[in-house]
Amino acid sequence: MARKKKAKQIFRYDCTMTGDTYKTTKKADNPDDLVSVQAYYELNPEEDDRPERIKKELGIDSE
């Protein structure tokens, strides 16, 4: 007998800063506090540990 594949539930969330919509398979505890990666690094530039080539591709000024 064939087993049915369980359908994953998709959750959609909006970034509070950029307004972008993201989807994930995990439910967020505080969806109002979610921000995108780009918005997080804008808020915390000292924690931006991305490689220089990625920053260059995104057009981010590195000081």
PyRosetta script that sets phi, psi and omega in degrees:
from pyrosetta import init, pose_from_sequence

init()
pose = pose_from_sequence("MARKKKAKQIFRYDCTMTGDTYKTTKKADNPDDLVSVQAYYELNPEEDDRPERIKKELGIDSE")
pose.set_psi(1, 136.0)
pose.set_omega(1, -178.3)
pose.set_phi(2, -79.3)
pose.set_psi(2, 141.4)
pose.set_omega(2, 177.9)
pose.set_phi(3, -90.5)
pose.set_psi(3, 141.0)
pose.set_omega(3, 176.5)
pose.set_phi(4, -78.1)
pose.set_psi(4, 138.0)
pose.set_omega(4, 176.9)
pose.set_phi(5, -80.6)
pose.set_psi(5, 128.9)
pose.set_omega(5, -179.3)
pose.set_phi(6, -73.9)
pose.set_psi(6, 127.7)
pose.set_omega(6, 178.9)
pose.set_phi(7, -77.3)
pose.set_psi(7, 132.1)
pose.set_omega(7, 178.0)
pose.set_phi(8, -80.0)
pose.set_psi(8, 138.7)
pose.set_omega(8, 177.3)
pose.set_phi(9, -83.7)
pose.set_psi(9, 132.8)
pose.set_omega(9, -178.6)
pose.set_phi(10, -105.3)
pose.set_psi(10, 131.0)
pose.set_omega(10, 176.5)
pose.set_phi(11, -110.7)
pose.set_psi(11, 135.8)
pose.set_omega(11, 179.1)
pose.set_phi(12, -112.2)
pose.set_psi(12, 133.9)
pose.set_omega(12, -179.3)
pose.set_phi(13, -133.2)
pose.set_psi(13, 150.3)
pose.set_omega(13, 177.5)
pose.set_phi(14, -106.9)
pose.set_psi(14, 138.9)
pose.set_omega(14, 174.3)
pose.set_phi(15, -71.3)
pose.set_psi(15, 132.8)
pose.set_omega(15, -176.8)
pose.set_phi(16, -72.4)
pose.set_psi(16, -20.5)
pose.set_omega(16, -178.2)
pose.set_phi(17, -97.3)
pose.set_psi(17, -48.7)
pose.set_omega(17, -174.1)
pose.set_phi(18, -93.8)
pose.set_psi(18, -20.7)
pose.set_omega(18, -178.8)
pose.set_phi(19, 82.1)
pose.set_psi(19, 2.8)
pose.set_omega(19, 178.5)
pose.set_phi(20, -69.1)
pose.set_psi(20, 148.3)
pose.set_omega(20, 178.6)
pose.set_phi(21, -103.0)
pose.set_psi(21, 132.7)
pose.set_omega(21, 178.9)
pose.set_phi(22, -124.5)
pose.set_psi(22, 150.9)
pose.set_omega(22, 175.8)
pose.set_phi(23, -124.7)
pose.set_psi(23, 145.4)
pose.set_omega(23, -177.6)
pose.set_phi(24, -145.7)
pose.set_psi(24, 164.5)
pose.set_omega(24, 178.8)
pose.set_phi(25, -96.6)
pose.set_psi(25, -1.6)
pose.set_omega(25, -179.9)
pose.set_phi(26, -112.2)
pose.set_psi(26, 135.2)
pose.set_omega(26, 179.6)
pose.set_phi(27, -76.2)
pose.set_psi(27, 133.9)
pose.set_omega(27, -179.2)
pose.set_phi(28, -85.5)
pose.set_psi(28, 140.0)
pose.set_omega(28, 177.9)
pose.set_phi(29, -68.6)
pose.set_psi(29, -42.4)
pose.set_omega(29, -179.0)
pose.set_phi(30, -127.1)
pose.set_psi(30, 81.8)
pose.set_omega(30, -176.8)
pose.set_phi(31, -64.9)
pose.set_psi(31, -20.6)
pose.set_omega(31, 178.9)
pose.set_phi(32, -74.2)
pose.set_psi(32, -17.5)
pose.set_omega(32, -178.4)
pose.set_phi(33, -95.2)
pose.set_psi(33, 0.5)
pose.set_omega(33, -175.9)
pose.set_phi(34, -76.3)
pose.set_psi(34, 136.5)
pose.set_omega(34, 174.1)
pose.set_phi(35, -133.0)
pose.set_psi(35, 156.2)
pose.set_omega(35, 178.6)
pose.set_phi(36, -74.4)
pose.set_psi(36, 167.7)
pose.set_omega(36, 179.0)
pose.set_phi(37, -61.8)
pose.set_psi(37, -43.1)
pose.set_omega(37, 179.7)
pose.set_phi(38, -61.0)
pose.set_psi(38, -44.0)
pose.set_omega(38, 179.7)
pose.set_phi(39, -67.0)
pose.set_psi(39, -36.2)
pose.set_omega(39, 178.6)
pose.set_phi(40, -62.5)
pose.set_psi(40, -45.0)
pose.set_omega(40, -179.5)
pose.set_phi(41, -70.8)
pose.set_psi(41, -26.1)
pose.set_omega(41, 173.8)
pose.set_phi(42, -69.2)
pose.set_psi(42, -36.7)
pose.set_omega(42, 178.4)
pose.set_phi(43, -74.5)
pose.set_psi(43, -32.7)
pose.set_omega(43, -175.5)
pose.set_phi(44, -127.4)
pose.set_psi(44, 70.8)
pose.set_omega(44, -177.3)
pose.set_phi(45, -65.1)
pose.set_psi(45, -23.8)
pose.set_omega(45, 179.7)
pose.set_phi(46, -71.0)
pose.set_psi(46, -18.7)
pose.set_omega(46, 179.5)
pose.set_phi(47, -97.6)
pose.set_psi(47, 6.8)
pose.set_omega(47, -178.7)
pose.set_phi(48, -75.6)
pose.set_psi(48, 98.1)
pose.set_omega(48, -177.2)
pose.set_phi(49, -106.7)
pose.set_psi(49, 20.7)
pose.set_omega(49, 178.8)
pose.set_phi(50, -70.3)
pose.set_psi(50, 150.1)
pose.set_omega(50, 178.4)
pose.set_phi(51, -62.1)
pose.set_psi(51, 155.0)
pose.set_omega(51, -178.2)
pose.set_phi(52, -59.8)
pose.set_psi(52, -35.6)
pose.set_omega(52, -178.5)
pose.set_phi(53, -65.8)
pose.set_psi(53, -34.6)
pose.set_omega(53, 177.7)
pose.set_phi(54, -68.7)
pose.set_psi(54, -43.3)
pose.set_omega(54, 178.1)
pose.set_phi(55, -61.7)
pose.set_psi(55, -38.2)
pose.set_omega(55, 180.0)
pose.set_phi(56, -67.2)
pose.set_psi(56, -40.8)
pose.set_omega(56, 178.4)
pose.set_phi(57, -63.2)
pose.set_psi(57, -36.2)
pose.set_omega(57, -179.1)
pose.set_phi(58, -83.6)
pose.set_psi(58, -10.4)
pose.set_omega(58, 179.4)
pose.set_phi(59, 77.1)
pose.set_psi(59, 32.2)
pose.set_omega(59, -179.6)
pose.set_phi(60, -93.4)
pose.set_psi(60, 132.2)
pose.set_omega(60, 177.9)
pose.set_phi(61, -74.8)
pose.set_psi(61, 126.9)
pose.set_omega(61, 175.7)
pose.set_phi(62, -103.7)
pose.set_psi(62, 126.6)
pose.set_omega(62, -176.8)
pose.set_phi(63, -92.3)
pose.dump_pdb("model.pdb")
